[in-house]
């Protein structure tokens, strides 16, 4: 009953004209970001962070706007997957397998509608999972001491690469870069400047938002400048929608699939490092084994569209659970959202639910509102979102650059931060060329200081005994999970990635 009362309070916070308007804007912009190939939820949220701060929004409205963008981008990723066979982001890759064959049969509108309904079901159940599971994790987190928190942060670093990571060494290298950048500034315990090189602007450390916008948004602009793609991915391709509303028999056939894969996707999202990509793949694979009696998967089966869409949207909601309850992001996009909360002087973790109930419960209520908005928008307006695929990057990328520069300058009013942002943009562009993931860099900048503080505190309390780091069953359990999470991609990740690629190639050739 307490949970329902708190949720009701959350709806009181969220149901204001300002917050409803922000949720609607976030849903629209997020769907656009997700529909455009190459951007995806992480980049979409990063690009729009300056907008939230430039408008002078408070913590709750800012998070409502950006989480609506997050959910909208997860919805939007399916559009280019189905119409062009080009995934809007990695989790939408599995949607291509049956979505594009349906489009080739003249059923693009029905495929888009089924995927929209599946996305709604997955996100809806994931939000309820967040409500039920996060408070239970908070109770466990209250048992944590400095040693346990250090182990938890280590777990986040060692598992965020996930089973889809192409190279664990590169992920570790990226995390080391992030931890090194976190050390920049004045040492909070000794007051001694570290790695500031005499630059006064660096005494307060590196701003999370400047790093995020540079690494994600500005690096996209540099990638465009390198390749100079003048036309959109949809240029020269005939895009026809056809009938928008699917027949009830098709929806009814897909409902059990949506329910099963929502549960799988949510569990994948809660596990740090698993993420929406794994949730999408597992959901599709399980459904294919379970219901594909006639070999129709990969040839335009609506259930093959519903399964990955429900799975990856449920995983998106599940990734919010460890971020809000433990302060540890479960995915790249939640790492960006974590940076926003920290910039608003709100620390996610066990005390968030008691110290900032308006923020957390208002956010949860807004997720329900945004989910219904997205369902209402994505089916009737699918033709409008489809036309957005025709926007050439030569028009889109200057807008991204303008928003980044104006937004960051509006937040800090410092030309030095603009130069730092450009530097991070160049670094992000170089890392992308070498296939080094960007998320561990951000995670290092975010968690580096609290990780160091907890390590120091744990060693000081134990009078210099480093054994305190494995001195409790909880800490030992976290270290075991961390080590397994780091080693699993090395032994099983390649097999899983090969299967994902082989399944897409084989079923894509069958569809052709």
C-alpha positions in Angstrom: 0.0 0.0 0.0 2.9 2.4 0.7 4.2 1.8 -2.8 0.8 2.6 -4.3 0.5 5.8 -2.2 4.0 6.9 -3.3 3.1 6.2 -6.9 -0.1 8.3 -6.5 2.1 11.1 -5.1 4.3 10.7 -8.2 1.3 11.2 -10.5 0.5 14.4 -8.5 4.0 15.6 -9.3 4.0 14.5 -12.9 0.5 15.6 -13.9 1.2 19.3 -14.3 0.9 21.1 -17.7 4.6 21.7 -17.7 5.6 18.1 -17.1 3.0 16.7 -19.5 4.3 19.1 -22.2 7.9 18.1 -21.5 7.0 14.4 -21.7 5.3 15.0 -25.0 8.2 17.0 -26.4 10.6 14.3 -25.1 8.6 11.5 -26.8 8.5 13.3 -30.1 12.2 14.2 -30.1 13.2 10.8 -28.8 11.3 9.0 -31.5 13.0 11.2 -34.1 16.4 10.5 -32.6 15.7 6.8 -32.5 14.4 6.7 -36.1 17.5 8.3 -37.6 20.1 5.6 -38.1 23.3 6.0 -36.1 22.0 8.2 -33.3 20.2 6.0 -30.9 19.1 6.6 -27.3 22.6 7.4 -25.8 23.3 10.0 -28.4 19.8 11.3 -28.4 19.8 12.0 -24.6 23.3 13.5 -24.8 22.3 15.9 -27.6 19.3 17.1 -25.7 21.0 17.5 -22.3 21.9 21.1 -23.0 18.3 21.9 -23.9 17.1 20.8 -20.5 19.7 22.9 -18.7 19.3 25.9 -21.0 15.6 26.0 -20.3 16.4 26.2 -16.5 14.3 23.2 -15.6 14.4 21.7 -12.1 15.5 18.2 -11.3 12.1 16.5 -11.9 11.1 18.3 -15.1 14.6 17.7 -16.5 14.5 14.0 -15.8 11.0 13.7 -17.2 12.1 15.3 -20.4 15.2 13.1 -20.8 13.7 9.8 -19.8 10.9 10.5 -22.3 13.6 11.0 -24.9 15.1 7.7 -23.7 11.8 5.8 -24.1 11.0 7.5 -27.4 14.4 6.6 -28.9 13.8 3.0 -28.0 10.5 3.1 -29.8 11.9 5.0 -32.8 14.7 2.5 -33.5 12.3 0.1 -35.1 11.3 2.5 -37.9 14.4 2.3 -40.0 14.9 -1.4 -39.1 11.5 -2.3 -40.6 11.4 0.1 -43.6 15.1 0.2 -44.7 16.6 -2.9 -43.0 19.0 -0.5 -41.2 18.8 -0.7 -37.4 18.3 2.7 -35.8 20.5 1.4 -32.9 22.0 -2.0 -31.9 19.0 -3.3 -29.9 16.8 -2.9 -33.0 19.0 -5.2 -35.1 16.9 -8.2 -34.4 13.8 -6.4 -35.5 15.2 -6.3 -39.1 14.9 -10.1 -39.3 11.1 -10.2 -39.7 10.3 -6.5 -39.9 11.9 -5.9 -43.3 10.4 -9.0 -44.9 7.0 -7.8 -43.7 7.7 -4.4 -45.3 8.7 -6.2 -48.6 5.3 -8.0 -48.5 3.5 -4.6 -48.3 2.8 -5.0 -44.6 5.2 -2.2 -43.3 2.4 -0.3 -41.6 1.2 -3.5 -39.8 4.8 -4.3 -38.8 5.3 -0.8 -37.4 2.0 -1.0 -35.4 2.8 -4.4 -34.0 6.3 -3.2 -33.0 4.7 -0.1 -31.4 2.3 -2.2 -29.4 5.1 -4.6 -28.3 7.2 -1.7 -27.3 4.4 -0.4 -25.1 3.8 -3.8 -23.5 7.5 -4.2 -22.8 8.0 -0.7 -21.3 4.7 -0.9 -19.3 5.7 -4.1 -17.5 9.3 -2.9 -17.0 8.0 0.2 -15.3 5.9 -1.9 -12.9 9.0 -4.1 -12.4 10.9 -0.9 -11.5 8.3 0.0 -8.9 8.4 -3.4 -7.3 12.1 -4.2 -7.5 13.9 -0.9 -6.9 12.6 -0.5 -3.2 13.8 -4.1 -2.5 17.2 -3.3 -3.9 17.3 -0.2 -1.7 16.8 -2.3 1.4 19.8 -4.5 0.4 21.9 -1.4 -0.5 21.4 0.0 3.1 23.6 -2.9 4.2 26.5 -1.6 2.1 29.6 -0.1 3.7 32.6 1.6 2.0 34.2 -1.8 1.0 30.9 -3.1 -0.5 30.4 0.2 -2.4 33.9 -0.1 -3.8 33.1 -3.7 -4.9 29.8 -2.5 -6.4 31.6 0.2 -8.5 34.2 -2.4 -9.6 31.3 -4.7 -10.7 29.9 -1.8 -12.8 33.2 -1.3 -14.6 33.8 -5.0 -15.1 30.3 -5.9 -16.5 29.3 -2.8 -18.4 31.0 -4.1 -21.5 28.5 -6.9 -21.5 28.4 -10.0 -23.5 28.0 -7.9 -26.7 31.4 -6.2 -26.1 33.7 -6.7 -29.1 36.9 -6.5 -27.0 37.2 -6.5 -23.2 40.7 -5.1 -23.4 39.3 -2.0 -25.2 36.6 -1.7 -22.7 39.1 -1.8 -19.9 41.3 0.8 -21.7 38.3 3.1 -22.0 37.5 2.7 -18.3 41.1 3.5 -17.4 40.8 6.7 -19.5 37.7 7.6 -17.6 39.2 6.9 -14.2 42.2 9.0 -15.1 40.0 12.0 -16.1 38.1 11.6 -12.8 41.3 12.3 -11.0 41.7 15.8 -12.5 41.0 18.5 -10.0 41.6 19.2 -6.3 42.0 16.2 -4.1 39.0 16.4 -1.7 41.0 14.9 1.2 44.4 16.7 0.9 43.4 19.8 -1.0 46.3 19.2 -3.5 45.6 19.9 -7.2 46.0 16.8 -9.4 46.7 16.8 -13.1 45.4 20.4 -13.5 48.7 21.7 -15.2 48.2 25.0 -13.5 44.8 25.6 -15.2 42.4 27.2 -12.7 39.4 26.0 -14.7 40.3 22.4 -14.0 40.4 22.8 -10.2 36.8 21.7 -9.9 37.4 18.7 -12.2 35.9 17.9 -15.6 32.2 18.7 -16.0 30.2 15.5 -16.7 27.9 17.2 -19.2 30.8 18.7 -21.2 32.4 15.3 -21.5 29.1 13.5 -22.4 28.1 16.1 -25.1 31.6 16.1 -26.6 32.0 12.3 -26.6 28.5 11.4 -27.9 27.1 14.4 -29.8 30.1 16.2 -31.2 31.9 13.1 -32.2 28.9 12.2 -34.4 29.5 15.5 -36.2 33.2 14.7 -36.7 32.3 11.3 -38.1 30.0 13.0 -40.5 32.7 15.5 -41.6 35.1 12.6 -42.1 32.8 10.6 -44.4 30.8 13.6 -45.8 27.6 11.7 -46.4 25.4 14.2 -48.1 22.3 12.0 -48.6 20.1 10.2 -46.1 20.0 6.4 -45.8 16.5 6.4 -47.3 17.6 8.3 -50.4 16.6 6.5 -53.5 14.6 3.9 -51.6 10.8 3.6 -52.1 9.2 3.7 -48.6 5.6 2.6 -48.5 3.6 2.2 -45.3 0.3 0.5 -46.5 -2.3 -0.4 -43.9 -1.5 1.0 -40.5 -3.8 -0.9 -38.1 -3.1 -4.6 -37.8 -6.0 -7.1 -37.8 -7.0 -8.2 -34.3 -6.1 -11.8 -35.1 -2.5 -10.7 -35.7 -2.4 -8.7 -32.4 -4.0 -11.6 -30.5 -1.4 -14.0 -31.9 1.4 -11.8 -30.7 0.1 -11.1 -27.1 1.7 -14.2 -25.5 5.0 -13.4 -27.2 4.9 -9.9 -25.9 4.3 -11.0 -22.3 7.0 -13.7 -22.3 9.7 -11.5 -23.9 8.8 -8.5 -21.6 9.9 -10.6 -18.6 13.1 -11.8 -20.3 14.0 -8.3 -21.4 13.4 -6.8 -18.0 15.8 -9.3 -16.4 18.4 -8.6 -19.0 18.1 -4.9 -18.3 18.5 -5.2 -14.5 21.8 -7.1 -14.9 24.6 -4.5 -15.3 26.2 -4.8 -18.7 23.5 -7.0 -20.3 21.4 -4.3 -21.7 18.8 -4.0 -24.5 20.9 -5.7 -27.1 21.1 -9.0 -25.2 17.5 -8.6 -24.1 16.5 -8.3 -27.8 18.5 -11.3 -28.9 17.5 -13.6 -26.1 13.8 -12.7 -26.6 13.9 -13.4 -30.3 15.9 -16.6 -29.9 13.6 -18.0 -27.2 10.4 -17.1 -29.1 11.8 -18.7 -32.3 12.5 -22.0 -30.4 9.2 -21.9 -28.6 6.6 -21.0 -31.3 8.3 -21.2 -34.7 6.8 -24.6 -35.7 6.4 -23.8 -39.4 9.7 -22.0 -39.9 8.1 -18.6 -40.5 10.6 -16.6 -38.4 12.9 -14.6 -40.7 10.3 -14.6 -43.4 8.0 -11.9 -42.1 6.3 -13.4 -39.0 4.7 -10.7 -36.8 5.8 -12.5 -33.7 9.4 -12.1 -34.9 8.8 -8.3 -34.7 7.0 -8.3 -31.4 9.6 -10.4 -29.5 12.7 -8.2 -29.9 10.7 -5.0 -29.5 9.1 -6.0 -26.3 12.4 -7.4 -25.1 14.6 -4.3 -25.8 12.0 -1.9 -24.4 11.6 -3.9 -21.2 15.4 -4.0 -20.9 15.4 -0.2 -21.2 13.1 0.1 -18.2 15.0 -2.6 -16.3 18.3 -0.7 -16.7 16.8 2.1 -14.6 16.5 -0.2 -11.6 20.2 -0.4 -10.6 20.7 3.3 -11.5 18.0 4.6 -9.2 18.4 2.0 -6.4 22.2 1.6 -6.3 23.6 4.5 -8.3 25.1 2.1 -10.8 24.0 2.5 -14.4 22.7 -0.7 -16.2 23.3 0.6 -19.7 25.0 3.4 -21.7 22.0 5.6 -21.7 21.4 5.3 -18.0 25.0 6.3 -17.5 24.2 9.5 -19.3 21.0 10.0 -17.1 23.2 9.3 -14.0 25.4 12.2 -15.0 22.4 14.5 -15.3 21.2 13.6 -11.8 24.7 14.2 -10.4 24.9 17.6 -12.2 21.5 18.5 -10.5 23.1 17.7 -7.1 21.0 14.5 -6.7 22.8 11.3 -5.8 21.1 8.1 -7.0 21.2 5.3 -4.5 19.5 4.0 -1.4 18.8 7.5 0.0 17.2 8.8 -3.2 13.8 7.3 -2.4 13.7 9.0 1.0 15.6 12.3 0.3 14.1 13.0 -3.1 10.8 11.1 -3.4 9.3 13.8 -5.7 12.1 13.2 -8.2 12.0 9.4 -8.2 8.3 8.8 -8.0 7.5 11.8 -10.3 9.9 10.2 -12.8 8.3 6.7 -12.5 4.8 8.2 -13.0 6.1 10.2 -16.0 7.3 6.9 -17.5 3.8 5.6 -17.5 2.5 8.8 -19.1 5.3 8.8 -21.7 4.6 5.2 -22.6 0.9 5.9 -23.3 1.9 9.0 -25.3 4.3 7.0 -27.4 1.7 4.4 -28.2 -0.8 7.1 -29.2 1.8 9.0 -31.3 3.7 6.1 -33.0 0.7 4.4 -34.7 -1.2 7.3 -36.3 1.9 9.5 -36.9 4.1 6.7 -38.3 4.0 8.3 -41.8 5.4 11.6 -40.4 8.2 9.8 -38.6 9.0 7.9 -41.8 9.5 11.1 -43.7 12.1 12.1 -41.2 14.3 9.3 -42.6 14.7 11.5 -45.7 16.5 14.3 -43.8 20.1 14.3 -45.1 22.9 14.3 -42.5 24.3 17.6 -44.0 21.2 19.3 -42.5 21.0 17.3 -39.3 24.6 17.4 -38.2 24.9 21.3 -38.2 21.8 21.3 -35.9 23.4 18.9 -33.6 26.6 21.0 -33.4 24.6 24.2 -32.8 22.6 22.7 -30.0 25.8 21.3 -28.4 27.7 24.6 -28.5 24.8 26.9 -27.5 23.6 24.5 -24.8 27.0 24.0 -23.1 27.8 27.8 -23.3 24.3 28.5 -21.8 25.0 26.1 -18.9 28.5 27.3 -17.9 29.0 30.6 -19.7 32.7 29.5 -20.2 34.6 29.4 -23.4 37.0 27.1 -21.7 34.2 24.5 -21.4 33.6 24.8 -25.2 37.3 24.0 -25.9 37.1 21.0 -23.5 34.0 19.8 -25.3 35.7 20.1 -28.7 38.6 18.1 -27.2 36.3 15.4 -26.0 34.6 15.4 -29.4 38.0 14.7 -31.1 38.8 12.0 -28.5 35.4 10.4 -29.1 35.9 10.4 -32.8 39.4 8.8 -32.4 38.0 6.1 -30.0 35.2 5.3 -32.5 37.7 4.8 -35.3 39.5 2.2 -33.1 36.2 0.6 -31.9 36.8 1.6 -28.3 33.5 1.9 -26.5 32.6 5.4 -25.1 30.4 4.4 -22.2 33.2 3.1 -19.9 34.9 6.5 -20.3 31.8 8.2 -19.1 31.4 5.7 -16.3 35.0 6.3 -15.2 34.4 10.1 -15.0 31.2 9.6 -13.1 32.2 6.9 -10.6 35.9 7.6 -10.3 35.7 10.0 -7.4 33.1 8.0 -5.3 35.1 4.8 -6.0 38.3 6.4 -4.7 36.6 7.9 -1.7 35.1 4.6 -0.7 38.4 2.8 -1.1 40.2 5.3 1.1 37.4 5.3 3.7 37.4 1.5 3.8 41.2 1.2 4.3 41.3 4.0 6.9 38.5 2.4 9.0 40.4 -0.9 8.9 43.7 0.8 9.9 45.4 0.0 6.6 44.1 -3.6 6.3 43.4 -4.2 2.6 41.6 -7.4 3.4 38.6 -5.3 4.4 37.8 -5.2 0.6 36.8 -8.9 0.9 35.9 -8.8 4.5 32.2 -9.5 4.3 30.0 -12.1 2.5 28.3 -9.3 0.5 31.6 -7.9 -0.7 32.9 -11.4 -1.7 29.6 -12.0 -3.6 30.0 -8.7 -5.5 33.6 -9.5 -6.4 32.7 -13.0 -7.6 29.9 -11.5 -9.8 32.3 -8.8 -11.1 35.0 -11.3 -12.1 32.4 -13.6 -13.7 30.9 -10.6 -15.5 34.3 -9.7 -16.9 35.4 -13.2 -17.9 32.0 -14.2 -19.5 32.3 -12.0 -22.6 35.9 -13.4 -23.2 34.7 -17.0 -23.2 31.1 -16.7 -24.3 30.8 -13.3 -25.9 32.3 -14.2 -29.2 30.0 -17.2 -29.5 27.0 -15.1 -28.8 28.0 -12.3 -31.2 28.7 -14.8 -33.9 25.3 -16.4 -33.4 23.6 -12.9 -33.5 25.4 -12.1 -36.8 24.8 -15.6 -38.3 21.2 -15.5 -37.5 20.8 -12.1 -39.0 22.7 -13.0 -42.1 21.0 -16.4 -42.6 17.5 -15.2 -42.1 18.2 -12.0 -44.1 19.3 -14.2 -47.0 16.1 -16.3 -46.7 14.0 -13.2 -46.7 15.7 -11.9 -49.8 
